[in-house]
Amino acid sequence: MSQGAAGVDALGLLGLLGDDPHVGRRGKVGLLFLIPGVDETLRVNGTAVLSTSPEDIRTCTTERRAPKLVLRVKVQAAYLHCAKAFMRSRLWDPASLVERSALPTLGQMLNDQTGLQLASEKPRGPGPLAPARELYGDMLLERGMAGEALAAFEATKAKEPNRYHGYAGAAKAAEKLGDKAKAMENYQKLIALAASADSDRPELAVARKFVAGN
C-alpha cells in the first residue's frame, strides 16, 4: 500500500488500554471495521508492533485520556467485504434485533469466565445491576491498571454518587497509585455511607484501618 493511503507512512495507529500477548508473539493483525447501518465492511491486514513512544501516544490521545500502549499497524492489505452476509442476516434491521433480556448480563458472563460472582448478580431478587464502568474498574484493578481503574470508578461516582462499591473501588485504586489524599477522601465517604448498614463488610474494615493509620 502506498504511503499516505493509510494516513501516516501506511501506518494505522490504534490506542489500547493494555497489552495483547497475541500481537506480541505473532506480530500480525487482522482488523474489521463496521459502521452501524452500513452492510459493507472494511478489512485491514498487516503487521503490528506494540509501542510506547511519546509520538504514538500523543497521536492516539483524546480529550479524556491517553493510552498506555499503542498498537502500530503497518497495512499490507485493505479491502471491502461483500455486503451479502449482513444483508441476508438483516444485522442492522430493527425488526431482527434480539431483546437484551434474552442474553446473559455482563455480570453473568464475567462469572462464567472467571468464577467470580458479582454482588449485583447474587440471587437477592430483582434489582439494578452494577454499572458497566464499575465492573470495568474491577477488571482494570485486577490487571494492575490503577490509574484507568480510578477513572472508571470516578465516572461511576459522577453518575451514581452513592454506590458503595464505587467509593471502595476508587479508594483502592487511589491507594495503589500512592494518592493518599484521594484514598482518604473515598474511604471516609465509604465509612459514612455504611454508618447505618452492615459493619462486617471487608471493604469497610480496610477503610477504617486506612483512616485510622493515616
C-alpha positions in Angstrom: 0.0 0.0 0.0 1.4 3.4 -1.0 2.5 6.0 1.5 -0.4 8.2 2.6 -3.1 5.7 1.6 -3.4 4.9 5.3 -2.5 8.4 6.6 0.9 8.1 8.2 3.5 6.1 6.2 0.9 3.4 5.7 0.6 3.0 9.4 -2.7 2.9 11.3 -2.5 3.9 15.0 -4.9 2.5 17.5 -4.8 3.4 21.2 -5.1 0.4 23.5 -5.6 0.2 27.3 -3.4 -2.9 27.7 -1.1 -5.3 26.1 -2.2 -8.0 23.7 0.1 -11.0 24.0 -1.0 -12.5 20.7 0.2 -9.4 18.9 3.5 -9.7 20.8 4.1 -13.3 19.7 3.0 -13.3 16.1 3.3 -9.7 15.0 0.3 -10.0 12.6 -3.2 -8.5 12.9 -6.5 -8.5 11.0 -8.9 -5.6 11.7 -12.5 -5.5 10.7 -14.2 -2.1 10.6 -18.0 -1.9 10.9 -20.3 1.1 10.8 -23.8 0.6 12.2 -26.4 0.6 9.4 -23.8 0.0 6.7 -23.6 -3.5 5.2 -20.1 -3.2 3.6 -17.2 -3.7 6.0 -13.5 -2.8 5.7 -10.9 -5.4 6.3 -7.3 -4.4 7.1 -4.5 -6.9 7.4 -0.9 -6.2 8.3 1.9 -6.5 10.8 1.8 -4.8 14.2 4.1 -3.8 17.0 3.3 -2.5 20.5 4.6 1.0 21.0 5.0 3.3 24.0 6.8 6.1 22.0 5.7 9.6 23.0 4.8 10.5 19.4 2.5 7.4 19.1 0.9 8.1 22.5 0.3 11.7 21.5 -1.3 10.7 18.2 -3.8 8.5 20.0 -4.5 10.8 22.9 -8.1 12.0 23.2 -9.6 14.9 25.2 -10.3 12.5 28.1 -7.3 10.2 28.3 -4.0 9.0 26.8 -3.4 5.3 26.2 -0.6 3.5 28.0 0.2 1.4 24.9 -0.4 1.8 21.2 -0.8 -0.8 18.5 1.1 0.4 15.5 -0.1 -1.3 12.4 1.7 -1.4 9.0 -1.0 -2.0 6.4 -0.3 -4.8 3.9 -3.8 -5.2 2.5 -7.1 -3.3 2.8 -10.3 -4.3 1.0 -14.0 -4.1 1.3 -16.1 -7.2 2.1 -19.2 -8.1 0.2 -22.4 -6.9 1.9 -24.4 -10.1 1.2 -23.8 -11.7 4.6 -25.0 -8.6 6.5 -28.0 -8.2 4.1 -29.1 -11.8 4.4 -28.7 -11.8 8.2 -30.6 -8.4 8.4 -28.0 -7.4 11.0 -29.0 -3.7 11.1 -32.7 -4.3 10.6 -34.5 -3.1 13.8 -37.1 -5.9 13.4 -34.3 -8.5 13.7 -32.8 -7.1 16.9 -32.6 -9.5 19.9 -34.1 -8.4 23.2 -31.3 -7.7 25.7 -33.1 -9.8 28.3 -32.7 -12.9 26.1 -28.9 -12.9 26.6 -26.8 -13.2 29.8 -25.9 -10.0 31.6 -22.3 -8.7 31.7 -22.0 -9.9 35.3 -23.2 -13.4 34.4 -20.7 -13.6 31.6 -17.9 -12.4 33.8 -19.0 -15.0 36.4 -19.0 -17.7 33.8 -15.5 -16.8 32.6 -13.8 -16.0 35.9 -15.8 -17.8 38.5 -16.3 -14.6 40.4 -19.8 -13.7 41.4 -20.5 -10.0 41.5 -22.6 -8.7 44.3 -25.2 -7.5 41.9 -25.6 -10.9 40.4 -26.2 -12.8 43.6 -29.7 -14.2 44.0 -31.3 -11.4 46.0 -34.4 -10.9 43.9 -34.9 -8.1 41.3 -32.7 -5.1 41.4 -30.3 -3.0 39.4 -27.1 -4.4 38.0 -23.7 -3.0 38.8 -22.8 -0.2 36.4 -20.6 -1.2 33.4 -17.9 1.3 34.4 -17.8 -0.2 37.9 -17.3 -3.7 36.5 -14.7 -2.3 34.1 -12.9 -0.7 37.1 -12.7 -4.0 38.8 -11.2 -5.7 35.8 -8.6 -2.9 35.4 -7.6 -3.2 39.0 -7.2 -7.0 38.5 -4.8 -6.2 35.7 -2.8 -3.7 37.8 -4.0 -0.6 35.8 -4.9 1.5 38.8 -4.9 4.8 37.0 -7.5 3.7 34.5 -9.5 1.9 37.2 -9.7 5.1 39.2 -11.0 7.0 36.2 -13.7 4.3 35.7 -14.8 4.4 39.4 -14.8 8.2 39.3 -17.1 8.0 36.3 -19.4 5.7 38.2 -19.5 8.1 41.2 -20.3 11.0 39.0 -23.3 9.2 37.5 -24.4 7.3 40.6 -22.8 9.2 43.6 -23.9 6.9 46.4 -22.8 3.5 45.3 -20.8 1.7 48.0 -18.5 -0.2 45.6 -17.8 2.9 43.6 -16.1 4.5 46.6 -14.5 1.3 47.7 -13.0 0.7 44.2 -11.9 4.4 43.8 -10.2 4.3 47.2 -8.4 1.0 46.4 -7.2 2.3 43.1 -6.0 5.6 44.6 -4.2 3.7 47.3 -2.4 1.6 44.7 -1.4 4.8 42.9 0.0 6.2 46.2 -2.5 9.0 46.2 -3.3 9.0 49.9 -5.5 12.2 49.8 -7.8 10.6 47.2 -7.8 7.3 49.0 -8.7 9.0 52.3 -11.5 11.0 50.6 -13.1 7.9 49.2 -12.6 5.7 52.3 -14.1 8.4 54.5 -17.1 8.6 52.2 -17.4 4.8 52.3 -17.4 4.8 56.1 -20.1 7.5 56.1 -22.3 5.6 53.6 -22.0 2.4 55.7 -22.8 4.1 59.0 -26.2 2.6 59.2 -25.5 -0.5 57.2 -23.7 -3.8 57.7 -20.5 -3.3 59.6 -18.7 -6.6 58.7 -18.1 -6.0 55.0 -14.3 -6.4 54.2 -14.1 -3.1 52.3 -15.3 -1.3 55.4 -12.7 -2.9 57.6 -10.0 -1.9 55.1 -11.4 1.7 55.0 -11.4 2.0 58.8 -7.8 0.6 59.1 -6.6 3.1 56.4 -8.3 6.1 58.0 -7.0 5.2 61.5 -3.5 4.8 60.2 -3.3 8.0 58.2 
